[in-house]
């Protein structure tokens, strides 16, 4: 292994060891100096016989103090330099910025995922607001599985829709925005148009006149006229002219909440 590679691998340990060794050497020098000076002072004090010797001893004490303070200052500077180097090694600014940037990017990605999930959930649970498709009184109402009497068949049966009594030629409107998914003639209820809506809703309009202007795949808006009332037909012929209207949610007939 090259010396340079060894140094890079153990850079932090080398800095700490060098700093500790330097502090130890300086501490030893201070101790040695103080010891020597104190010894000299002791000798001078023993042999002092005049004021000159006393002045010399005092001057030497001031010199000792100055040297000691200078060495302590050097030790403090070395310690501060060592601490700064350790700080740089432990918390490099570049890594800190990179970590903050990664955290910010992670937060943005997480926020976008949450927003997308919320929007998707709202779309899936979106309830469709329906309007009454034609002006008229209710004849046979939605029975929700209960038996209802049929004048035409002279029997009790379940009624899956709502019958709106209306005059022949009365406008029939799309109850909600959607796409025409089927157009056919039903042997029970007459000419029928089916509209597919969002969130698995379907609406059916039966007992209407044929409209050649409609086509499968055509977009229609809520309130748009899609047909006109025809004469009574099939199972509900005795009920007179009316619109047989059904709403289906997830393949199950329901009675919608109208606005």
ABEGO torsion letter per residue (X at the ends): XBAAAAAAAAAAAAAAAAAAAAAAAAAAAAAAAAAAAAAAAAAAAAABABAAAAAAAAAAAAAAAAAAAAAAAAAAAAAAAAAAAAAAAABBAAAAAAAAAAAAAAAAAAAAAAAAAAAAAAAAABBBBBBBABBEBBBBBBAGGBBBBBAAAGBBBBBABBBBBBBBGBBBBBABBEBBABBBBBAAAEBBBBBBBBGGBBBBBBGBBBBAABBBGBBBBBGBBABBBBBBBEAAAAAEBBBBBBBBBGGBBBBBBBX
